[in-house]
Amino acid sequence: MGMMRLLGSISATAGTPTPIFTGTVTAAVSFAIKSNIATIILNASSMPVGYSAGQIGASVGQQVTLWGFSTATYFNGKTVTVSQSDSTFNKFSFPFTHIDVVSTADTGNTAPAPFQHYRAVRLECSPSATHTVYVGDGTVSSSQYMAALNPAFQNFVEISGDNIPADRIFIDTDSTGTAVQVSLVY
């Protein structure tokens, strides 16, 4: 079928859609929205040393995946296109239709959306897992999903096609820490 790449185990947080494949993750510390432009301030200490804007996802034109925000939950599961970044690469902005929000502390994750697409993506639960993992897009939940992995019924799902964007596949779970093993096929 093709060359396989094992990504390893991805842990999910209950109630928080988590992407199965991202670039380098950088934590957010706050956000603001003004005139339908959202700005996210990044945690400079979470950026890998020596990384440039393109590597942390803050360069203009790059797509960035957002998840894990506790206040700005409307960002979770979104992939946005950066319209502006600052010279120190510790913040970036993107168009986002919403009422204005003053600068607000919030934790969340940002990562550049990988540009690679695959022939197949396989998600697998451990046979010893006791909790359900839900698979879908950025709005996946226990009531909205494409597949539900539970060892009692189904412990793996494979998504096949010619051009699968793995960064658009998210998981959620009914118990924090539940994990899936992710494999990609080129």
N, CA, C and O of each residue as an XYZ file, in Angstrom:
744
protein
N       0.822     -1.192      0.000
C       0.000      0.000      0.000
C       0.859      1.245      0.000
O       0.517      2.223     -0.666
N       1.949      1.241      0.716
C       2.821      2.404      0.779
C       3.687      2.353      2.023
O       3.593      1.422      2.823
N       4.523      3.351      2.177
C       5.418      3.451      3.323
C       4.635      3.887      4.557
O       3.862      4.842      4.486
N       4.824      3.201      5.694
C       4.100      3.528      6.914
C       4.998      4.322      7.860
O       6.194      4.057      7.974
N       4.397      5.296      8.533
C       5.097      6.103      9.532
C       4.310      6.009     10.831
O       3.155      6.431     10.888
N       4.914      5.470     11.854
C       4.274      5.364     13.158
C       4.507      6.656     13.916
O       5.652      7.023     14.180
N       3.420      7.358     14.274
C       3.552      8.601     15.030
C       3.694      8.345     16.516
O       4.283      9.153     17.234
N       3.169      7.246     16.976
C       3.195      6.964     18.401
C       1.844      7.229     19.013
O       0.840      7.380     18.317
N       1.838      7.283     20.323
C       0.606      7.400     21.075
C       0.195      8.863     21.237
O       1.022      9.715     21.564
N      -1.078      9.145     21.006
C      -1.647     10.476     21.187
C      -2.671     10.376     22.313
O      -3.624      9.603     22.216
N      -2.481     11.146     23.373
C      -3.421     11.138     24.497
C      -4.480     12.207     24.302
O      -4.193     13.322     23.866
N      -5.685     11.849     24.628
C      -6.805     12.780     24.512
C      -7.213     13.286     25.892
O      -7.023     12.604     26.899
N      -7.771     14.479     25.923
C      -8.344     15.064     27.130
C      -9.855     15.064     26.959
O     -10.370     15.565     25.959
N     -10.558     14.509     27.920
C     -12.016     14.405     27.813
C     -12.639     15.765     27.537
O     -12.368     16.741     28.237
N     -13.482     15.814     26.501
C     -14.197     17.037     26.161
C     -13.402     18.049     25.365
O     -13.901     19.140     25.089
N     -12.169     17.714     24.985
C     -11.324     18.638     24.232
C     -10.835     17.962     22.955
O      -9.960     17.099     23.024
N     -11.372     18.329     21.791
C     -10.871     17.744     20.547
C      -9.358     17.981     20.410
O      -8.884     19.109     20.541
N      -8.619     16.913     20.149
C      -7.165     16.965     20.050
C      -6.746     16.467     18.669
O      -7.147     15.375     18.267
N      -5.942     17.252     17.929
C      -5.506     16.781     16.610
C      -4.546     15.601     16.761
O      -3.765     15.536     17.710
N      -4.619     14.673     15.810
C      -3.744     13.503     15.891
C      -2.367     13.771     15.295
O      -1.433     13.004     15.530
N      -2.227     14.856     14.521
C      -0.951     15.125     13.868
C      -0.780     16.621     13.693
O      -1.605     17.277     13.056
N       0.281     17.155     14.253
C       0.560     18.585     14.144
C       2.048     18.804     13.938
O       2.853     17.874     13.995
N       2.376     20.028     13.704
C       3.777     20.429     13.724
C       4.172     20.675     15.172
O       3.539     20.146     16.086
N       5.197     21.460     15.385
C       5.686     21.781     16.728
C       4.629     22.555     17.500
O       4.147     23.588     17.036
N       4.269     22.055     18.678
C       3.227     22.681     19.498
C       3.821     23.813     20.332
O       4.854     23.649     20.980
N       3.147     24.965     20.303
C       3.524     26.114     21.130
C       2.294     26.534     21.921
O       1.212     26.696     21.357
N       2.460     26.708     23.220
C       1.343     27.071     24.092
C       0.981     28.541     23.937
O       1.841     29.392     23.713
N      -0.301     28.813     24.060
C      -0.795     30.193     24.078
C      -0.941     30.641     25.523
O      -1.148     29.821     26.418
N      -0.831     31.963     25.750
C      -1.038     32.497     27.098
C      -2.202     33.481     27.148
O      -2.772     33.707     28.216
N      -2.562     34.069     26.008
C      -3.692     34.992     25.981
C      -4.149     35.200     24.544
O      -3.494     34.778     23.590
N      -5.299     35.868     24.420
C      -5.836     36.184     23.105
C      -6.653     37.469     23.210
O      -7.017     37.903     24.303
N      -6.930     38.060     22.068
C      -7.828     39.207     21.973
C      -8.469     39.156     20.594
O      -7.917     38.567     19.664
N      -9.638     39.778     20.468
C     -10.303     39.883     19.172
C     -10.755     41.322     19.015
O     -11.450     41.861     19.877
N     -10.357     41.946     17.909
C     -10.765     43.323     17.638
C     -11.060     43.450     16.154
O     -10.228     43.104     15.315
N     -12.240     43.945     15.835
C     -12.674     44.159     14.453
C     -12.507     42.899     13.606
O     -12.006     42.961     12.483
N     -12.925     41.766     14.145
C     -12.878     40.465     13.470
C     -11.470     39.989     13.131
O     -11.275     39.226     12.184
N     -10.489     40.443     13.913
C      -9.118     39.938     13.818
C      -8.745     39.415     15.202
O      -8.739     40.164     16.179
N      -8.437     38.129     15.274
C      -8.018     37.517     16.540
C      -6.496     37.537     16.606
O      -5.816     37.339     15.599
N      -5.972     37.777     17.803
C      -4.528     37.749     18.035
C      -4.268     36.807     19.195
O      -4.901     36.907     20.246
N      -3.338     35.899     18.998
C      -2.950     34.962     20.043
C      -1.517     35.276     20.456
O      -0.621     35.381     19.618
N      -1.318     35.424     21.765
C       0.016     35.629     22.331
C       0.531     34.262     22.750
O      -0.152     33.515     23.451
N       1.737     33.944     22.314
C       2.332     32.641     22.593
C       3.245     32.694     23.815
O       3.791     33.742     24.159
N       3.392     31.567     24.448
C       4.290     31.426     25.586
C       5.709     31.271     25.045
O       6.078     30.206     24.550
N       6.499     32.338     25.142
C       7.854     32.328     24.577
C       8.698     31.200     25.137
O       9.556     30.669     24.432
N       8.477     30.822     26.386
C       9.301     29.757     26.970
C       8.936     28.381     26.422
O       9.698     27.429     26.589
N       7.768     28.264     25.763
C       7.405     26.964     25.198
C       7.893     26.802     23.759
O       7.775     25.721     23.183
N       8.437     27.867     23.178
C       8.970     27.773     21.820
C      10.335     27.120     21.852
O      11.184     27.492     22.663
N      10.555     26.154     20.983
C      11.865     25.532     20.932
C      12.948     26.557     20.584
O      12.742     27.419     19.729
N      14.086     26.461     21.241
C      15.194     27.391     21.023
C      15.633     27.341     19.568
O      15.805     26.263     19.000
N      15.812     28.499     18.974
C      16.310     28.582     17.608
C      15.254     28.426     16.535
O      15.580     28.476     15.349
N      14.004     28.239     16.908
C      12.957     28.085     15.901
C      12.595     29.432     15.307
O      12.629     30.463     15.979
N      12.250     29.395     14.039
C      11.848     30.620     13.354
C      10.333     30.636     13.213
O       9.666     29.669     13.581
N       9.795     31.702     12.696
C       8.348     31.846     12.560
C       7.731     30.680     11.803
O       6.701     30.154     12.225
N       8.327     30.270     10.711
C       7.778     29.179      9.918
C       7.752     27.871     10.669
O       6.922     27.009     10.380
N       8.643     27.704     11.627
C       8.678     26.463     12.385
C       7.674     26.459     13.531
O       7.228     25.387     13.941
N       7.311     27.609     14.055
C       6.340     27.634     15.142
C       4.959     28.005     14.654
O       4.023     28.038     15.453
N       4.797     28.279     13.403
C       3.489     28.534     12.833
C       3.026     29.962     12.910
O       1.822     30.216     12.887
N       3.943     30.908     13.001
C       3.551     32.309     13.118
C       3.891     33.114     11.877
O       3.853     34.344     11.923
N       4.217     32.474     10.785
C       4.550     33.237      9.585
C       3.285     33.517      8.768
O       2.377     32.689      8.705
N       3.246     34.675      8.156
C       2.096     35.100      7.368
C       1.821     34.082      6.260
O       2.731     33.655      5.549
N       0.553     33.704      6.131
C       0.141     32.750      5.107
C       0.120     31.307      5.573
O      -0.482     30.457      4.917
N       0.764     31.016      6.687
C       0.817     29.641      7.177
C      -0.480     29.272      7.900
O      -1.099     30.115      8.550
N      -0.876     28.027      7.781
C      -2.041     27.556      8.511
C      -1.606     27.017      9.871
O      -0.586     26.338      9.991
N      -2.408     27.338     10.897
C      -2.111     26.949     12.267
C      -3.355     26.283     12.851
O      -4.467     26.789     12.699
N      -3.162     25.153     13.516
C      -4.250     24.446     14.179
C      -4.322     24.900     15.628
O      -3.293     25.062     16.285
N      -5.547     25.108     16.132
C      -5.783     25.579     17.501
C      -6.626     24.551     18.250
O      -7.578     24.004     17.693
N      -6.281     24.287     19.508
C      -7.084     23.389     20.341
C      -6.714     23.578     21.809
O      -5.666     24.140     22.128
N      -7.574     23.108     22.688
C      -7.294     23.119     24.119
C      -7.529     24.450     24.815
O      -7.117     24.608     25.965
N      -8.173     25.409     24.169
C      -8.448     26.695     24.812
C      -9.587     26.515     25.803
O     -10.599     25.892     25.480
N      -9.429     27.052     27.002
C     -10.472     26.887     28.017
C     -11.451     28.055     28.028
O     -12.620     27.864     28.363
N     -11.014     29.245     27.676
C     -11.913     30.406     27.609
C     -12.401     30.612     26.175
O     -13.606     30.690     25.934
N     -11.486     30.699     25.239
C     -11.840     30.898     23.827
C     -12.124     29.542     23.184
O     -11.457     29.143     22.229
N     -13.110     28.850     23.712
C     -13.430     27.512     23.209
C     -13.833     27.535     21.744
O     -13.766     26.509     21.068
N     -14.253     28.697     21.242
C     -14.619     28.820     19.834
C     -13.409     28.683     18.915
O     -13.589     28.516     17.708
N     -12.179     28.746     19.438
C     -10.979     28.486     18.634
C     -10.712     26.986     18.478
O     -10.103     26.564     17.495
N     -11.162     26.188     19.436
C     -10.824     24.760     19.459
C     -11.251     24.035     18.194
O     -12.387     24.154     17.736
N     -10.312     23.284     17.644
C     -10.584     22.507     16.443
C     -10.497     23.292     15.151
O     -10.785     22.753     14.082
N     -10.109     24.542     15.224
C     -10.026     25.385     14.024
C      -8.601     25.346     13.456
O      -7.621     25.257     14.195
N      -8.522     25.415     12.148
C      -7.257     25.649     11.466
C      -7.412     27.006     10.791
O      -8.313     27.204      9.975
N      -6.532     27.931     11.135
C      -6.642     29.314     10.670
C      -5.421     29.669      9.825
O      -4.383     29.014      9.904
N      -5.564     30.709      9.023
C      -4.447     31.188      8.210
C      -3.927     32.484      8.814
O      -4.679     33.444      8.985
N      -2.650     32.509      9.134
C      -2.019     33.663      9.779
C      -1.999     34.834      8.801
O      -1.531     34.707      7.670
N      -2.519     35.988      9.259
C      -2.530     37.189      8.418
C      -1.480     38.196      8.863
O      -1.115     39.090      8.099
N      -0.990     38.058     10.099
C      -0.002     39.002     10.623
C       0.768     38.335     11.753
O       0.195     37.587     12.545
N       2.071     38.608     11.827
C       2.875     38.137     12.962
C       3.865     39.242     13.308
O       4.177     40.101     12.483
N       4.350     39.201     14.538
C       5.284     40.251     14.937
C       6.725     39.801     14.696
O       6.979     38.635     14.397
N       7.654     40.731     14.829
C       9.055     40.436     14.495
C       9.711     39.470     15.480
O      10.724     38.855     15.146
N       9.158     39.322     16.682
C       9.739     38.373     17.639
C       9.029     37.034     17.595
O       9.405     36.110     18.317
N       8.014     36.917     16.762
C       7.271     35.676     16.550
C       6.589     35.161     17.811
O       6.372     33.956     17.945
N       6.246     36.057     18.739
C       5.564     35.581     19.941
C       4.060     35.839     19.889
O       3.355     35.602     20.870
N       3.570     36.321     18.758
C       2.129     36.448     18.579
C       1.806     36.412     17.096
O       2.642     36.727     16.249
N       0.582     36.022     16.805
C       0.117     36.042     15.423
C      -1.368     36.364     15.402
O      -2.075     36.170     16.391
N      -1.830     36.860     14.259
C      -3.223     37.259     14.094
C      -3.819     36.554     12.887
O      -3.107     36.119     11.982
N      -5.141     36.451     12.897
C      -5.864     35.810     11.801
C      -7.294     36.329     11.784
O      -7.815     36.733     12.824
N      -7.940     36.325     10.616
C      -9.337     36.762     10.541
C     -10.231     35.798     11.334
O     -10.115     34.580     11.203
N     -11.115     36.359     12.150
C     -12.024     35.534     12.941
C     -13.253     36.372     13.277
O     -13.167     37.328     14.048
N     -14.379     36.015     12.704
C     -15.597     36.786     12.905
C     -16.167     36.516     14.296
O     -16.618     35.412     14.601
N     -16.135     37.556     15.128
C     -16.586     37.435     16.514
C     -16.675     38.839     17.102
O     -16.024     39.763     16.615
N     -17.478     38.996     18.145
C     -17.511     40.294     18.820
C     -16.139     40.563     19.431
O     -15.368     39.637     19.681
N     -15.842     41.840     19.667
C     -14.548     42.197     20.250
C     -14.396     41.589     21.643
O     -15.343     41.540     22.428
N     -13.176     41.126     21.925
C     -12.824     40.580     23.234
C     -11.515     41.235     23.630
O     -10.540     41.172     22.881
N     -11.479     41.868     24.807
C     -10.238     42.489     25.272
C      -9.222     41.389     25.573
O      -9.583     40.216     25.665
N      -7.979     41.760     25.724
C      -6.932     40.789     26.016
C      -7.325     39.950     27.229
O      -7.609     40.476     28.305
N      -7.333     38.635     27.029
C      -7.809     37.695     28.034
C      -6.813     36.563     28.186
O      -6.397     35.956     27.199
N      -6.429     36.276     29.423
C      -5.531     35.140     29.669
C      -6.256     33.852     29.304
O      -7.435     33.685     29.618
N      -5.564     32.962     28.656
C      -6.131     31.669     28.280
C      -4.992     30.731     27.935
O      -3.975     31.149     27.383
N      -5.166     29.475     28.259
C      -4.206     28.470     27.840
C      -4.810     27.727     26.658
O      -6.027     27.561     26.577
N      -3.994     27.299     25.780
C      -4.418     26.558     24.602
C      -3.181     26.164     23.840
O      -2.067     26.522     24.224
N      -3.364     25.436     22.773
C      -2.239     24.963     21.968
C      -2.355     25.466     20.542
O      -3.449     25.584     19.990
N      -1.204     25.759     19.958
C      -1.118     26.155     18.561
C      -0.025     25.317     17.911
O       0.980     24.991     18.542
N      -0.230     24.976     16.661
C       0.799     24.226     15.932
C       0.621     24.464     14.449
O      -0.507     24.532     13.960
N       1.725     24.592     13.727
C       1.603     24.731     12.273
C       0.957     23.476     11.702
O       1.329     22.360     12.064
N       0.006     23.659     10.826
C      -0.656     22.525     10.186
C       0.307     21.929      9.160
O       0.732     22.626      8.239
N       0.653     20.656      9.305
C       1.555     20.035      8.330
C       0.930     20.062      6.936
O      -0.289     19.976      6.790
N       1.756     20.180      5.942
C       1.259     20.251      4.572
C       1.151     18.881      3.922
O       0.554     18.751      2.854
N       1.723     17.851      4.552
C       1.690     16.513      3.964
C       0.285     15.925      4.022
O      -0.466     16.155      4.970
N      -0.048     15.164      2.990
C      -1.293     14.414      2.948
C      -0.911     12.953      2.747
O       0.175     12.659      2.247
N      -1.798     12.034      3.133
C      -1.451     10.624      3.185
C      -2.465      9.769      2.445
O      -3.561     10.225      2.115
N      -2.083      8.517      2.189
C      -2.975      7.560      1.547
C      -3.882      6.893      2.564
O      -4.978      6.443      2.228
N      -3.428      6.829      3.804
C      -4.249      6.227      4.857
C      -3.771      6.722      6.217
O      -2.600      7.048      6.409
N      -4.707      6.766      7.145
C      -4.413      7.095      8.537
C      -5.083      6.002      9.369
O      -6.276      5.740      9.219
N      -4.305      5.371     10.246
C      -4.841      4.297     11.096
C      -4.755      4.734     12.555
O      -3.694      5.144     13.028
N      -5.876      4.642     13.263
C      -5.956      4.947     14.686
C      -6.331      3.658     15.398
O      -7.272      2.970     15.001
N      -5.593      3.336     16.450
C      -5.802      2.056     17.120
C      -5.770      2.220     18.637
O      -4.856      2.837     19.184
N      -6.778      1.660     19.310
C      -6.808      1.616     20.779
C      -6.109      0.352     21.246
O      -6.098     -0.662     20.548
N      -5.542      0.424     22.402
C      -4.975     -0.764     23.031
C      -6.114     -1.714     23.380
O      -7.170     -1.270     23.829
N      -5.914     -3.017     23.179
C      -6.970     -3.970     23.558
C      -7.316     -3.895     25.051
O      -8.393     -4.328     25.459
N      -6.412     -3.353     25.857
C      -6.675     -3.248     27.296
C      -7.375     -1.933     27.662
O      -7.707     -1.712     28.826
N      -7.599     -1.067     26.675
C      -8.265      0.210     26.949
C      -9.695     -0.045     27.417
O     -10.347     -0.990     26.973
N     -10.164      0.801     28.307
C     -11.523      0.633     28.829
C     -12.419      1.821     28.506
O     -13.593      1.826     28.875
N     -11.884      2.820     27.828
C     -12.663      4.014     27.534
C     -12.786      4.217     26.030
O     -11.949      3.751     25.256
N     -13.823      4.906     25.636
C     -14.110      5.146     24.228
C     -13.329      6.351     23.719
O     -13.189      7.354     24.418
N     -12.822      6.241     22.496
C     -12.177      7.356     21.806
C     -13.034      7.666     20.585
O     -13.355      6.780     19.793
N     -13.398      8.929     20.447
C     -14.228      9.383     19.330
C     -13.329     10.031     18.288
O     -12.430     10.798     18.635
N     -13.561      9.734     17.025
C     -12.742     10.233     15.918
C     -13.624     11.073     15.005
O     -14.736     10.672     14.661
N     -13.120     12.241     14.617
C     -13.872     13.101     13.698
C     -13.065     14.324     13.331
O     -11.835     14.284     13.311
N     -13.761     15.421     13.039
C     -13.077     16.666     12.694
C     -12.903     17.507     13.955
O     -13.001     16.983     15.064
N     -12.648     18.797     13.799
C     -12.387     19.672     14.941
C     -13.551     19.845     15.889
O     -13.384     20.410     16.969
N     -14.737     19.369     15.511
C     -15.895     19.466     16.398
C     -16.270     18.106     16.980
O     -17.390     17.931     17.460
N     -15.360     17.150     16.944
C     -15.644     15.805     17.445
C     -16.025     15.856     18.926
O     -15.463     16.627     19.705
N     -16.993     15.014     19.291
C     -17.416     14.897     20.685
C     -18.090     13.536     20.859
O     -18.197     12.763     19.907
N     -18.537     13.254     22.062
C     -19.207     11.980     22.311
C     -20.555     11.889     21.605
O     -21.127     10.804     21.496
N     -21.061     13.015     21.127
C     -22.332     12.985     20.402
C     -22.176     13.297     18.910
O     -23.151     13.233     18.161
N     -20.952     13.636     18.475
C     -20.699     13.963     17.071
C     -19.349     13.386     16.686
O     -18.308     13.937     17.044
N     -19.364     12.284     15.962
C     -18.115     11.626     15.601
C     -18.286     10.796     14.335
O     -19.402     10.479     13.923
N     -17.152     10.452     13.728
C     -17.127      9.618     12.533
C     -16.995      8.146     12.920
O     -17.597      7.274     12.293
N     -16.204      7.881     13.954
C     -16.000      6.517     14.450
C     -15.789      6.572     15.955
O     -15.234      7.538     16.477
N     -16.232      5.539     16.642
C     -16.016      5.421     18.081
C     -15.205      4.160     18.319
O     -15.640      3.056     17.992
N     -14.033      4.332     18.887
C     -13.159      3.191     19.145
C     -13.336      2.742     20.587
O     -13.143      3.517     21.524
N     -13.701      1.492     20.746
C     -13.853      0.903     22.062
C     -13.493     -0.572     21.910
O     -14.116     -1.278     21.116
N     -12.500     -1.045     22.656
C     -12.045     -2.426     22.477
C     -13.152     -3.474     22.557
O     -13.017     -4.555     21.984
N     -14.235     -3.172     23.255
C     -15.334     -4.126     23.339
C     -16.053     -4.283     21.991
O     -16.681     -5.312     21.743
N     -15.965     -3.272     21.124
C     -16.681     -3.302     19.852
C     -15.744     -3.148     18.654
O     -15.782     -3.958     17.728
N     -14.908     -2.116     18.671
C     -14.003     -1.835     17.557
C     -12.771     -1.151     18.138
O     -12.894     -0.134     18.820
N     -11.584     -1.697     17.877
C     -10.396     -1.083     18.474
C      -9.504     -0.370     17.461
O      -8.434      0.114     17.829
N      -9.921     -0.293     16.185
C      -9.152      0.505     15.237
C     -10.064      1.020     14.135
O     -11.131      0.467     13.869
N      -9.609      2.096     13.502
C     -10.268      2.619     12.318
C      -9.169      3.052     11.358
O      -8.143      3.594     11.769
N      -9.404      2.802     10.064
C      -8.454      3.255      9.051
C      -9.213      4.121      8.067
O     -10.253      3.733      7.536
N      -8.668      5.300      7.840
C      -9.255      6.241      6.899
C      -8.365      6.214      5.665
O      -7.180      6.537      5.750
N      -8.920      5.835      4.522
C      -8.127      5.678      3.303
C      -8.628      6.610      2.211
O      -9.798      6.992      2.184
N      -7.727      6.963      1.323
C      -8.054      7.815      0.188
C      -6.780      8.182     -0.539
O      -5.736      7.570     -0.312
N      -6.851      9.160     -1.400
C      -5.674      9.576     -2.149
C      -4.981     10.788     -1.560
O      -3.823     11.056     -1.880
N      -5.676     11.525     -0.700
C      -5.135     12.809     -0.266
C      -5.687     13.165      1.119
O      -6.382     14.170      1.266
N      -5.384     12.353      2.128
C      -5.936     12.528      3.472
C      -5.099     13.557      4.247
O      -3.899     13.354      4.433
N      -5.714     14.651      4.698
C      -4.983     15.623      5.524
C      -5.070     15.200      7.003
O      -6.070     15.482      7.663
N      -4.055     14.543      7.516
C      -4.076     14.002      8.878
C      -4.261     15.083      9.932
O      -4.790     14.806     11.009
N      -3.836     16.312      9.644
C      -3.974     17.384     10.632
C      -5.427     17.807     10.831
O      -5.717     18.568     11.753
N      -6.335     17.339      9.998
C      -7.751     17.687     10.141
C      -8.529     16.599     10.897
O      -9.743     16.713     11.067
N      -7.835     15.547     11.351
C      -8.462     14.468     12.106
C      -8.211     14.717     13.595
O      -7.072     14.905     14.023
N      -9.283     14.716     14.366
C      -9.201     14.982     15.802
C      -9.785     13.802     16.573
O     -10.572     13.022     16.037
N      -9.381     13.683     17.853
C      -9.968     12.689     18.740
C     -10.491     13.369     19.996
O     -10.029     14.444     20.378
N     -11.446     12.735     20.620
C     -11.962     13.134     21.928
C     -12.212     11.831     22.680
O     -12.187     10.757     22.079
N     -12.449     11.910     23.964
C     -12.618     10.701     24.761
C     -13.562     10.946     25.920
O     -13.898     12.088     26.232
N     -13.982      9.875     26.547
C     -14.822      9.996     27.733
C     -13.997      9.940     29.020
O     -14.552     10.013     30.116
N     -12.672      9.809     28.891
C     -11.810      9.769     30.071
C     -10.433     10.343     29.728
O      -9.740      9.812     28.861
N     -10.036     11.417     30.399
C      -8.754     12.067     30.139
C      -7.613     11.066     30.221
O      -7.565     10.232     31.125
N      -6.693     11.159     29.262
C      -5.531     10.278     29.244
C      -5.695      9.077     28.344
O      -4.724      8.370     28.077
N      -6.906      8.829     27.869
C      -7.117      7.723     26.944
C      -6.314      8.027     25.673
O      -6.325      9.155     25.179
N      -5.630      7.024     25.158
C      -4.716      7.254     24.036
C      -5.027      6.347     22.858
O      -5.640      5.290     23.005
N      -4.590      6.784     21.694
C      -4.632      5.962     20.496
C      -3.245      5.960     19.871
O      -2.473      6.908     20.016
N      -2.954      4.883     19.181
C      -1.717      4.760     18.419
C      -2.046      5.235     17.001
O      -3.043      4.807     16.420
N      -1.210      6.118     16.442
C      -1.476      6.692     15.129
C      -0.392      6.249     14.150
O       0.800      6.346     14.442
N      -0.820      5.763     12.988
C       0.087      5.416     11.895
C      -0.380      6.129     10.633
O      -1.579      6.245     10.380
N       0.572      6.601      9.851
C       0.276      7.267      8.588
C       0.879      6.460      7.456
O       1.983      5.932      7.594
N       0.176      6.356      6.341
C       0.689      5.651      5.182
C       0.866      6.641      4.050
O      -0.081      7.315      3.643
N       2.112      6.723      3.535
C       2.416      7.642      2.432
C       1.915      7.080      1.120
O       2.079      7.710      0.075
